[in-house]
Amino acid sequence: MTASRFVLVLGAALALAACDAGPDKSQDRNTIDRNDLSQIKWGVWVDPDGCDNWIADDGVEGYLARRYDRYGKPICSGVAPPTVATGDFKQGATSVIGDPI
């Protein structure tokens, strides 16, 4: 390995080692009103492609996750027209902040 290639590999290794994953964002901090996300009411938003996405709004944060069947394919149920949300997803708002919309 040449010296310049060694320096390049060493620099890349140091750059990757300096990466910080940051705080764990896989869990809600539950700072207001709620024990966990299972207490939020979820609805369905149909994206422009006609496929379903789970949505929830707790008044502080909004959540969205694509719906998949057990084979990993997107669910496109036709529950609503594209770009329309349905369900009681705004009912999960906290009592402290609420959801004015």
MODELLER restraints for C-alpha pairs under 7 A, 6 or more apart:
rsr = mdl.restraints
at = mdl.atoms
rsr.add(forms.Gaussian(group=physical.xy_distance, feature=features.Distance(at['CA:28:A'], at['CA:36:A']), mean=6.98, stdev=0.5))
rsr.add(forms.Gaussian(group=physical.xy_distance, feature=features.Distance(at['CA:30:A'], at['CA:36:A']), mean=6.35, stdev=0.5))
rsr.add(forms.Gaussian(group=physical.xy_distance, feature=features.Distance(at['CA:33:A'], at['CA:94:A']), mean=5.99, stdev=0.5))
rsr.add(forms.Gaussian(group=physical.xy_distance, feature=features.Distance(at['CA:33:A'], at['CA:95:A']), mean=7.00, stdev=0.5))
rsr.add(forms.Gaussian(group=physical.xy_distance, feature=features.Distance(at['CA:40:A'], at['CA:56:A']), mean=6.81, stdev=0.5))
rsr.add(forms.Gaussian(group=physical.xy_distance, feature=features.Distance(at['CA:40:A'], at['CA:58:A']), mean=6.76, stdev=0.5))
rsr.add(forms.Gaussian(group=physical.xy_distance, feature=features.Distance(at['CA:40:A'], at['CA:92:A']), mean=4.65, stdev=0.5))
rsr.add(forms.Gaussian(group=physical.xy_distance, feature=features.Distance(at['CA:41:A'], at['CA:56:A']), mean=6.37, stdev=0.5))
rsr.add(forms.Gaussian(group=physical.xy_distance, feature=features.Distance(at['CA:41:A'], at['CA:88:A']), mean=6.25, stdev=0.5))
rsr.add(forms.Gaussian(group=physical.xy_distance, feature=features.Distance(at['CA:41:A'], at['CA:89:A']), mean=5.09, stdev=0.5))
rsr.add(forms.Gaussian(group=physical.xy_distance, feature=features.Distance(at['CA:41:A'], at['CA:91:A']), mean=6.18, stdev=0.5))
rsr.add(forms.Gaussian(group=physical.xy_distance, feature=features.Distance(at['CA:41:A'], at['CA:92:A']), mean=5.18, stdev=0.5))
rsr.add(forms.Gaussian(group=physical.xy_distance, feature=features.Distance(at['CA:42:A'], at['CA:54:A']), mean=6.39, stdev=0.5))
rsr.add(forms.Gaussian(group=physical.xy_distance, feature=features.Distance(at['CA:42:A'], at['CA:55:A']), mean=5.57, stdev=0.5))
rsr.add(forms.Gaussian(group=physical.xy_distance, feature=features.Distance(at['CA:42:A'], at['CA:56:A']), mean=4.83, stdev=0.5))
rsr.add(forms.Gaussian(group=physical.xy_distance, feature=features.Distance(at['CA:42:A'], at['CA:88:A']), mean=6.55, stdev=0.5))
rsr.add(forms.Gaussian(group=physical.xy_distance, feature=features.Distance(at['CA:42:A'], at['CA:89:A']), mean=4.54, stdev=0.5))
rsr.add(forms.Gaussian(group=physical.xy_distance, feature=features.Distance(at['CA:43:A'], at['CA:54:A']), mean=5.78, stdev=0.5))
rsr.add(forms.Gaussian(group=physical.xy_distance, feature=features.Distance(at['CA:43:A'], at['CA:55:A']), mean=5.20, stdev=0.5))
rsr.add(forms.Gaussian(group=physical.xy_distance, feature=features.Distance(at['CA:43:A'], at['CA:56:A']), mean=6.26, stdev=0.5))
rsr.add(forms.Gaussian(group=physical.xy_distance, feature=features.Distance(at['CA:43:A'], at['CA:86:A']), mean=5.69, stdev=0.5))
rsr.add(forms.Gaussian(group=physical.xy_distance, feature=features.Distance(at['CA:43:A'], at['CA:87:A']), mean=4.32, stdev=0.5))
rsr.add(forms.Gaussian(group=physical.xy_distance, feature=features.Distance(at['CA:43:A'], at['CA:88:A']), mean=5.83, stdev=0.5))
rsr.add(forms.Gaussian(group=physical.xy_distance, feature=features.Distance(at['CA:43:A'], at['CA:89:A']), mean=4.61, stdev=0.5))
rsr.add(forms.Gaussian(group=physical.xy_distance, feature=features.Distance(at['CA:44:A'], at['CA:52:A']), mean=6.13, stdev=0.5))
rsr.add(forms.Gaussian(group=physical.xy_distance, feature=features.Distance(at['CA:44:A'], at['CA:53:A']), mean=5.47, stdev=0.5))
rsr.add(forms.Gaussian(group=physical.xy_distance, feature=features.Distance(at['CA:44:A'], at['CA:54:A']), mean=4.80, stdev=0.5))
rsr.add(forms.Gaussian(group=physical.xy_distance, feature=features.Distance(at['CA:44:A'], at['CA:55:A']), mean=5.67, stdev=0.5))
rsr.add(forms.Gaussian(group=physical.xy_distance, feature=features.Distance(at['CA:44:A'], at['CA:85:A']), mean=5.62, stdev=0.5))
rsr.add(forms.Gaussian(group=physical.xy_distance, feature=features.Distance(at['CA:44:A'], at['CA:86:A']), mean=5.36, stdev=0.5))
rsr.add(forms.Gaussian(group=physical.xy_distance, feature=features.Distance(at['CA:44:A'], at['CA:87:A']), mean=6.37, stdev=0.5))
rsr.add(forms.Gaussian(group=physical.xy_distance, feature=features.Distance(at['CA:45:A'], at['CA:52:A']), mean=5.88, stdev=0.5))
rsr.add(forms.Gaussian(group=physical.xy_distance, feature=features.Distance(at['CA:45:A'], at['CA:53:A']), mean=5.17, stdev=0.5))
rsr.add(forms.Gaussian(group=physical.xy_distance, feature=features.Distance(at['CA:45:A'], at['CA:54:A']), mean=6.41, stdev=0.5))
rsr.add(forms.Gaussian(group=physical.xy_distance, feature=features.Distance(at['CA:45:A'], at['CA:55:A']), mean=6.34, stdev=0.5))
rsr.add(forms.Gaussian(group=physical.xy_distance, feature=features.Distance(at['CA:45:A'], at['CA:83:A']), mean=6.70, stdev=0.5))
rsr.add(forms.Gaussian(group=physical.xy_distance, feature=features.Distance(at['CA:45:A'], at['CA:84:A']), mean=5.74, stdev=0.5))
rsr.add(forms.Gaussian(group=physical.xy_distance, feature=features.Distance(at['CA:45:A'], at['CA:85:A']), mean=4.03, stdev=0.5))
rsr.add(forms.Gaussian(group=physical.xy_distance, feature=features.Distance(at['CA:45:A'], at['CA:86:A']), mean=6.29, stdev=0.5))
rsr.add(forms.Gaussian(group=physical.xy_distance, feature=features.Distance(at['CA:46:A'], at['CA:52:A']), mean=4.68, stdev=0.5))
rsr.add(forms.Gaussian(group=physical.xy_distance, feature=features.Distance(at['CA:46:A'], at['CA:53:A']), mean=6.12, stdev=0.5))
rsr.add(forms.Gaussian(group=physical.xy_distance, feature=features.Distance(at['CA:46:A'], at['CA:80:A']), mean=6.43, stdev=0.5))
rsr.add(forms.Gaussian(group=physical.xy_distance, feature=features.Distance(at['CA:46:A'], at['CA:81:A']), mean=6.70, stdev=0.5))
rsr.add(forms.Gaussian(group=physical.xy_distance, feature=features.Distance(at['CA:46:A'], at['CA:82:A']), mean=5.01, stdev=0.5))
rsr.add(forms.Gaussian(group=physical.xy_distance, feature=features.Distance(at['CA:46:A'], at['CA:83:A']), mean=5.27, stdev=0.5))
rsr.add(forms.Gaussian(group=physical.xy_distance, feature=features.Distance(at['CA:46:A'], at['CA:84:A']), mean=5.66, stdev=0.5))
rsr.add(forms.Gaussian(group=physical.xy_distance, feature=features.Distance(at['CA:46:A'], at['CA:85:A']), mean=6.32, stdev=0.5))
rsr.add(forms.Gaussian(group=physical.xy_distance, feature=features.Distance(at['CA:47:A'], at['CA:82:A']), mean=5.43, stdev=0.5))
rsr.add(forms.Gaussian(group=physical.xy_distance, feature=features.Distance(at['CA:47:A'], at['CA:83:A']), mean=5.08, stdev=0.5))
rsr.add(forms.Gaussian(group=physical.xy_distance, feature=features.Distance(at['CA:48:A'], at['CA:82:A']), mean=4.91, stdev=0.5))
rsr.add(forms.Gaussian(group=physical.xy_distance, feature=features.Distance(at['CA:48:A'], at['CA:83:A']), mean=5.49, stdev=0.5))
rsr.add(forms.Gaussian(group=physical.xy_distance, feature=features.Distance(at['CA:49:A'], at['CA:82:A']), mean=6.81, stdev=0.5))
rsr.add(forms.Gaussian(group=physical.xy_distance, feature=features.Distance(at['CA:50:A'], at['CA:76:A']), mean=5.81, stdev=0.5))
rsr.add(forms.Gaussian(group=physical.xy_distance, feature=features.Distance(at['CA:50:A'], at['CA:78:A']), mean=6.86, stdev=0.5))
rsr.add(forms.Gaussian(group=physical.xy_distance, feature=features.Distance(at['CA:50:A'], at['CA:82:A']), mean=5.07, stdev=0.5))
rsr.add(forms.Gaussian(group=physical.xy_distance, feature=features.Distance(at['CA:51:A'], at['CA:74:A']), mean=6.53, stdev=0.5))
rsr.add(forms.Gaussian(group=physical.xy_distance, feature=features.Distance(at['CA:51:A'], at['CA:75:A']), mean=5.71, stdev=0.5))
rsr.add(forms.Gaussian(group=physical.xy_distance, feature=features.Distance(at['CA:51:A'], at['CA:76:A']), mean=3.92, stdev=0.5))
rsr.add(forms.Gaussian(group=physical.xy_distance, feature=features.Distance(at['CA:51:A'], at['CA:77:A']), mean=6.92, stdev=0.5))
rsr.add(forms.Gaussian(group=physical.xy_distance, feature=features.Distance(at['CA:52:A'], at['CA:66:A']), mean=6.35, stdev=0.5))
rsr.add(forms.Gaussian(group=physical.xy_distance, feature=features.Distance(at['CA:52:A'], at['CA:67:A']), mean=5.63, stdev=0.5))
rsr.add(forms.Gaussian(group=physical.xy_distance, feature=features.Distance(at['CA:52:A'], at['CA:75:A']), mean=5.70, stdev=0.5))
rsr.add(forms.Gaussian(group=physical.xy_distance, feature=features.Distance(at['CA:52:A'], at['CA:76:A']), mean=5.44, stdev=0.5))
rsr.add(forms.Gaussian(group=physical.xy_distance, feature=features.Distance(at['CA:52:A'], at['CA:77:A']), mean=6.80, stdev=0.5))
rsr.add(forms.Gaussian(group=physical.xy_distance, feature=features.Distance(at['CA:53:A'], at['CA:64:A']), mean=6.45, stdev=0.5))
rsr.add(forms.Gaussian(group=physical.xy_distance, feature=features.Distance(at['CA:53:A'], at['CA:65:A']), mean=5.43, stdev=0.5))
rsr.add(forms.Gaussian(group=physical.xy_distance, feature=features.Distance(at['CA:53:A'], at['CA:66:A']), mean=4.12, stdev=0.5))
rsr.add(forms.Gaussian(group=physical.xy_distance, feature=features.Distance(at['CA:53:A'], at['CA:67:A']), mean=5.12, stdev=0.5))
rsr.add(forms.Gaussian(group=physical.xy_distance, feature=features.Distance(at['CA:54:A'], at['CA:64:A']), mean=5.48, stdev=0.5))
rsr.add(forms.Gaussian(group=physical.xy_distance, feature=features.Distance(at['CA:54:A'], at['CA:65:A']), mean=5.09, stdev=0.5))
rsr.add(forms.Gaussian(group=physical.xy_distance, feature=features.Distance(at['CA:54:A'], at['CA:66:A']), mean=6.03, stdev=0.5))
rsr.add(forms.Gaussian(group=physical.xy_distance, feature=features.Distance(at['CA:54:A'], at['CA:67:A']), mean=6.27, stdev=0.5))
rsr.add(forms.Gaussian(group=physical.xy_distance, feature=features.Distance(at['CA:55:A'], at['CA:63:A']), mean=5.43, stdev=0.5))
rsr.add(forms.Gaussian(group=physical.xy_distance, feature=features.Distance(at['CA:55:A'], at['CA:64:A']), mean=4.49, stdev=0.5))
rsr.add(forms.Gaussian(group=physical.xy_distance, feature=features.Distance(at['CA:55:A'], at['CA:65:A']), mean=6.67, stdev=0.5))
rsr.add(forms.Gaussian(group=physical.xy_distance, feature=features.Distance(at['CA:55:A'], at['CA:89:A']), mean=6.48, stdev=0.5))
rsr.add(forms.Gaussian(group=physical.xy_distance, feature=features.Distance(at['CA:56:A'], at['CA:62:A']), mean=5.71, stdev=0.5))
rsr.add(forms.Gaussian(group=physical.xy_distance, feature=features.Distance(at['CA:56:A'], at['CA:63:A']), mean=5.07, stdev=0.5))
rsr.add(forms.Gaussian(group=physical.xy_distance, feature=features.Distance(at['CA:56:A'], at['CA:64:A']), mean=6.70, stdev=0.5))
rsr.add(forms.Gaussian(group=physical.xy_distance, feature=features.Distance(at['CA:56:A'], at['CA:89:A']), mean=4.75, stdev=0.5))
rsr.add(forms.Gaussian(group=physical.xy_distance, feature=features.Distance(at['CA:56:A'], at['CA:90:A']), mean=6.54, stdev=0.5))
rsr.add(forms.Gaussian(group=physical.xy_distance, feature=features.Distance(at['CA:57:A'], at['CA:63:A']), mean=6.32, stdev=0.5))
rsr.add(forms.Gaussian(group=physical.xy_distance, feature=features.Distance(at['CA:57:A'], at['CA:89:A']), mean=5.97, stdev=0.5))
rsr.add(forms.Gaussian(group=physical.xy_distance, feature=features.Distance(at['CA:57:A'], at['CA:90:A']), mean=5.21, stdev=0.5))
rsr.add(forms.Gaussian(group=physical.xy_distance, feature=features.Distance(at['CA:57:A'], at['CA:92:A']), mean=6.18, stdev=0.5))
rsr.add(forms.Gaussian(group=physical.xy_distance, feature=features.Distance(at['CA:57:A'], at['CA:93:A']), mean=6.40, stdev=0.5))
rsr.add(forms.Gaussian(group=physical.xy_distance, feature=features.Distance(at['CA:58:A'], at['CA:90:A']), mean=6.75, stdev=0.5))
rsr.add(forms.Gaussian(group=physical.xy_distance, feature=features.Distance(at['CA:58:A'], at['CA:92:A']), mean=4.79, stdev=0.5))
rsr.add(forms.Gaussian(group=physical.xy_distance, feature=features.Distance(at['CA:58:A'], at['CA:93:A']), mean=3.91, stdev=0.5))
rsr.add(forms.Gaussian(group=physical.xy_distance, feature=features.Distance(at['CA:58:A'], at['CA:94:A']), mean=5.89, stdev=0.5))
rsr.add(forms.Gaussian(group=physical.xy_distance, feature=features.Distance(at['CA:59:A'], at['CA:93:A']), mean=4.51, stdev=0.5))
rsr.add(forms.Gaussian(group=physical.xy_distance, feature=features.Distance(at['CA:59:A'], at['CA:94:A']), mean=5.97, stdev=0.5))
rsr.add(forms.Gaussian(group=physical.xy_distance, feature=features.Distance(at['CA:59:A'], at['CA:97:A']), mean=6.26, stdev=0.5))
rsr.add(forms.Gaussian(group=physical.xy_distance, feature=features.Distance(at['CA:59:A'], at['CA:98:A']), mean=5.21, stdev=0.5))
rsr.add(forms.Gaussian(group=physical.xy_distance, feature=features.Distance(at['CA:59:A'], at['CA:99:A']), mean=4.74, stdev=0.5))
rsr.add(forms.Gaussian(group=physical.xy_distance, feature=features.Distance(at['CA:67:A'], at['CA:74:A']), mean=5.86, stdev=0.5))
rsr.add(forms.Gaussian(group=physical.xy_distance, feature=features.Distance(at['CA:67:A'], at['CA:75:A']), mean=5.63, stdev=0.5))
rsr.add(forms.Gaussian(group=physical.xy_distance, feature=features.Distance(at['CA:68:A'], at['CA:74:A']), mean=4.39, stdev=0.5))
rsr.add(forms.Gaussian(group=physical.xy_distance, feature=features.Distance(at['CA:68:A'], at['CA:75:A']), mean=5.31, stdev=0.5))
rsr.add(forms.Gaussian(group=physical.xy_distance, feature=features.Distance(at['CA:69:A'], at['CA:75:A']), mean=6.10, stdev=0.5))
rsr.add(forms.Gaussian(group=physical.xy_distance, feature=features.Distance(at['CA:93:A'], at['CA:99:A']), mean=5.69, stdev=0.5))
